[in-house]
C-alpha cells in the first residue's frame, strides 16, 4: 500500500525527535529550511501553531520554529567545522 505524501510526511515528522530553532530578524522560512536541509513544506507543517506561516514569511527576532533535531545538530556541526578551519 502506498501512502499519500502528506500522510507519510506527517507520520515521519511526529515520530522523530524535534528541537527549537530561534529565528533572527527578517529570516524567512525558506532560508531556514535550506540552511537546515529540510523541505519547506515539512517546516511549515511542523509549525502550524504560527498563523499564516508560508515559505516567504519574514520572521521576527526570537520566533521559535519546530525543526527536526537531526537537521539542527548537523547544521551546528557544519558551523563548528567552518569556524575551526
Secondary structure as GFF3:
##gff-version 3
##sequence-region A 1 85
A	DSSP	alpha_helix	5	15	.	.	.	ID=ss1
A	DSSP	beta_strand	18	22	.	.	.	ID=ss2
A	DSSP	alpha_helix	29	36	.	.	.	ID=ss3
A	DSSP	alpha_helix	40	46	.	.	.	ID=ss4
A	DSSP	beta_strand	64	68	.	.	.	ID=ss5
A	DSSP	alpha_helix	69	84	.	.	.	ID=ss6
###
